Amino acid sequence: MNAIKVETTIDEAVARAIPALRPLLGRHVELIALDAASTPAPEHKLTVDELLASRIKLPPGVGPLSLEDMERAIAEGAADVR
């Protein structure tokens, strides 16, 4: 990752170029810029099950959930609301 660090005083020209810095007008600041490299594309698209499995952290002792388990729980929850 590339980084650039600059110390400067925010003047009118800088505030015009980067409006988010306007509240700092007249102040001496240290600016750090990092390159925002895009993340590499995954080798293959995730299935719904793979996506959910990678995001859900189950408590110890609880077995894995299938898509059918989740759909059933959603349907049961919706039935309770009525």
VEXDREN-307955 format. One line per field, with one value per atom (N, C-alpha, C): residue in three letters; atom name; x, y, z. Coordinates in nm, 2 decimals. Layout:
r <- (ALA ...) .
a <- (CA ...) .
x <- (X ...) .
y <- (Y ...) .
z <- (Z ...) .
END
This chain:
r <- (MET MET MET ASN ASN ASN ALA ALA ALA ILE ILE ILE LYS LYS LYS VAL VAL VAL GLU GLU GLU THR THR THR THR THR THR ILE ILE ILE ASP ASP ASP GLU GLU GLU ALA ALA ALA VAL VAL VAL ALA ALA ALA ARG ARG ARG ALA ALA ALA ILE ILE ILE PRO PRO PRO ALA ALA ALA LEU LEU LEU ARG ARG ARG PRO PRO PRO LEU LEU LEU LEU LEU LEU GLY GLY GLY ARG ARG ARG HIS HIS HIS VAL VAL VAL GLU GLU GLU LEU LEU LEU ILE ILE ILE ALA ALA ALA LEU LEU LEU ASP ASP ASP ALA ALA ALA ALA ALA ALA SER SER SER THR THR THR PRO PRO PRO ALA ALA ALA PRO PRO PRO GLU GLU GLU HIS HIS HIS LYS LYS LYS LEU LEU LEU THR THR THR VAL VAL VAL ASP ASP ASP GLU GLU GLU LEU LEU LEU LEU LEU LEU ALA ALA ALA SER SER SER ARG ARG ARG ILE ILE ILE LYS LYS LYS LEU LEU LEU PRO PRO PRO PRO PRO PRO GLY GLY GLY VAL VAL VAL GLY GLY GLY PRO PRO PRO LEU LEU LEU SER SER SER LEU LEU LEU GLU GLU GLU ASP ASP ASP MET MET MET GLU GLU GLU ARG ARG ARG ALA ALA ALA ILE ILE ILE ALA ALA ALA GLU GLU GLU GLY GLY GLY ALA ALA ALA ALA ALA ALA ASP ASP ASP VAL VAL VAL ARG ARG ARG) .
a <- (N CA C N CA C N CA C N CA C N CA C N CA C N CA C N CA C N CA C N CA C N CA C N CA C N CA C N CA C N CA C N CA C N CA C N CA C N CA C N CA C N CA C N CA C N CA C N CA C N CA C N CA C N CA C N CA C N CA C N CA C N CA C N CA C N CA C N CA C N CA C N CA C N CA C N CA C N CA C N CA C N CA C N CA C N CA C N CA C N CA C N CA C N CA C N CA C N CA C N CA C N CA C N CA C N CA C N CA C N CA C N CA C N CA C N CA C N CA C N CA C N CA C N CA C N CA C N CA C N CA C N CA C N CA C N CA C N CA C N CA C N CA C N CA C N CA C N CA C N CA C N CA C N CA C N CA C N CA C N CA C N CA C N CA C) .
x <- (0.09 0.00 0.09 0.06 0.13 0.07 0.15 0.10 0.18 0.11 0.18 0.13 0.23 0.20 0.24 0.15 0.18 0.14 0.23 0.19 0.16 0.05 0.02 -0.08 -0.10 -0.20 -0.32 -0.44 -0.55 -0.59 -0.57 -0.60 -0.72 -0.76 -0.88 -0.87 -0.75 -0.73 -0.75 -0.70 -0.71 -0.86 -0.92 -1.06 -1.15 -1.12 -1.19 -1.17 -1.05 -1.02 -1.08 -1.08 -1.13 -1.23 -1.35 -1.45 -1.47 -1.44 -1.45 -1.35 -1.25 -1.15 -1.18 -1.29 -1.32 -1.33 -1.39 -1.39 -1.26 -1.15 -1.01 -0.94 -1.02 -0.96 -0.87 -0.75 -0.65 -0.58 -0.61 -0.54 -0.42 -0.32 -0.21 -0.25 -0.24 -0.28 -0.18 -0.19 -0.12 -0.22 -0.20 -0.29 -0.21 -0.28 -0.23 -0.32 -0.26 -0.34 -0.29 -0.38 -0.35 -0.42 -0.35 -0.41 -0.52 -0.63 -0.75 -0.75 -0.66 -0.66 -0.78 -0.83 -0.95 -0.91 -1.01 -0.98 -0.99 -0.91 -0.92 -1.05 -1.10 -1.22 -1.21 -1.32 -1.31 -1.30 -1.23 -1.21 -1.34 -1.44 -1.57 -1.68 -1.80 -1.91 -1.95 -1.98 -2.03 -2.17 -2.21 -2.35 -2.41 -2.54 -2.61 -2.56 -2.56 -2.52 -2.38 -2.28 -2.14 -2.14 -2.21 -2.21 -2.26 -2.37 -2.43 -2.34 -2.28 -2.20 -2.07 -2.02 -1.90 -1.93 -2.06 -2.09 -2.15 -2.22 -2.29 -2.19 -2.18 -2.09 -2.19 -2.20 -2.29 -2.23 -2.31 -2.25 -2.21 -2.11 -2.07 -2.18 -2.18 -2.28 -2.40 -2.41 -2.52 -2.47 -2.54 -2.50 -2.51 -2.46 -2.47 -2.62 -2.65 -2.78 -2.78 -2.89 -2.91 -3.00 -3.00 -3.09 -3.24 -3.27 -3.41 -3.44 -3.34 -3.36 -3.39 -3.32 -3.34 -3.47 -3.51 -3.64 -3.75 -3.74 -3.84 -3.86 -3.74 -3.75 -3.81 -3.78 -3.84 -3.99 -4.03 -4.18 -4.25 -4.19 -4.25 -4.26 -4.15 -4.16 -4.26 -4.28 -4.38 -4.52 -4.54 -4.67 -4.70 -4.60 -4.63 -4.67 -4.63 -4.66 -4.81 -4.87 -5.01 -5.10) .
y <- (-0.12 0.00 0.12 0.22 0.34 0.45 0.52 0.63 0.76 0.87 1.00 1.08 1.14 1.23 1.37 1.46 1.61 1.69 1.78 1.88 2.01 2.07 2.20 2.28 2.40 2.49 2.49 2.47 2.47 2.61 2.65 2.78 2.77 2.88 2.89 2.79 2.79 2.70 2.55 2.51 2.37 2.34 2.44 2.42 2.41 2.49 2.48 2.35 2.30 2.17 2.05 2.06 1.95 2.01 2.03 2.09 2.03 1.91 1.85 1.90 1.97 2.03 2.17 2.23 2.37 2.40 2.31 2.33 2.35 2.31 2.32 2.45 2.53 2.65 2.73 2.76 2.83 2.75 2.62 2.54 2.46 2.43 2.35 2.21 2.12 1.99 1.89 1.77 1.66 1.58 1.57 1.49 1.36 1.25 1.12 1.07 1.04 0.98 0.83 0.74 0.60 0.57 0.49 0.45 0.35 0.37 0.28 0.18 0.08 -0.02 -0.11 -0.15 -0.23 -0.37 -0.44 -0.57 -0.67 -0.77 -0.87 -0.94 -0.96 -1.03 -1.18 -1.23 -1.37 -1.46 -1.58 -1.67 -1.73 -1.74 -1.79 -1.72 -1.71 -1.64 -1.74 -1.68 -1.75 -1.79 -1.91 -1.94 -1.87 -1.87 -1.81 -1.88 -2.01 -2.09 -2.05 -2.04 -2.01 -1.87 -1.77 -1.64 -1.63 -1.69 -1.69 -1.76 -1.88 -1.95 -1.87 -1.79 -1.71 -1.59 -1.55 -1.43 -1.46 -1.57 -1.61 -1.68 -1.63 -1.70 -1.76 -1.89 -1.96 -1.98 -1.97 -2.00 -2.15 -2.17 -2.31 -2.41 -2.52 -2.62 -2.61 -2.51 -2.50 -2.54 -2.63 -2.69 -2.59 -2.63 -2.55 -2.53 -2.41 -2.38 -2.40 -2.46 -2.47 -2.35 -2.33 -2.23 -2.26 -2.39 -2.43 -2.40 -2.42 -2.39 -2.24 -2.15 -2.01 -1.97 -2.03 -1.99 -2.04 -2.15 -2.20 -2.10 -2.06 -1.97 -1.84 -1.79 -1.66 -1.68 -1.79 -1.81 -1.83 -1.90 -1.91 -1.77 -1.69 -1.56 -1.47 -1.48 -1.40 -1.45 -1.58 -1.63 -1.58 -1.57 -1.52 -1.37 -1.30 -1.15 -1.13 -1.21 -1.19 -1.20) .
z <- (0.00 0.00 0.00 -0.09 -0.09 -0.01 0.06 0.15 0.13 0.13 0.13 0.25 0.32 0.43 0.40 0.42 0.39 0.51 0.56 0.66 0.58 0.61 0.54 0.63 0.59 0.65 0.55 0.59 0.50 0.47 0.34 0.29 0.20 0.15 0.06 -0.06 -0.12 -0.24 -0.20 -0.09 -0.05 -0.02 0.05 0.09 -0.03 -0.14 -0.26 -0.33 -0.33 -0.39 -0.32 -0.19 -0.11 -0.01 -0.04 0.04 0.18 0.20 0.33 0.43 0.38 0.47 0.51 0.46 0.49 0.64 0.72 0.87 0.93 0.86 0.91 0.86 0.79 0.72 0.82 0.78 0.87 0.97 0.98 1.08 1.01 1.09 1.04 1.06 0.96 0.96 0.90 0.93 0.87 0.79 0.66 0.58 0.53 0.54 0.49 0.39 0.27 0.16 0.14 0.13 0.10 -0.03 -0.11 -0.24 -0.21 -0.27 -0.25 -0.36 -0.35 -0.45 -0.44 -0.55 -0.54 -0.50 -0.43 -0.38 -0.50 -0.50 -0.62 -0.62 -0.74 -0.76 -0.72 -0.66 -0.62 -0.74 -0.72 -0.83 -0.88 -0.80 -0.84 -0.76 -0.81 -0.73 -0.62 -0.51 -0.39 -0.41 -0.36 -0.36 -0.24 -0.23 -0.11 0.01 0.01 0.13 0.17 0.07 0.11 0.16 0.11 0.16 0.30 0.33 0.46 0.56 0.52 0.60 0.64 0.55 0.58 0.67 0.68 0.76 0.89 0.90 1.03 1.12 1.24 1.34 1.44 1.44 1.54 1.67 1.78 1.91 1.92 2.01 2.03 2.06 2.00 2.02 1.92 1.84 1.75 1.61 1.55 1.42 1.31 1.19 1.07 1.03 0.97 0.92 0.77 0.72 0.57 0.53 0.40 0.35 0.38 0.38 0.41 0.56 0.65 0.79 0.81 0.73 0.74 0.68 0.57 0.51 0.60 0.66 0.75 0.87 0.93 1.04 1.01 0.88 0.84 0.82 0.76 0.74 0.88 0.98 1.11 1.18 1.16 1.22 1.16 1.03 0.96 1.00 1.03 1.07 1.21 1.30 1.43 1.44 1.34 1.33 1.30 1.22 1.18 1.29) .
END
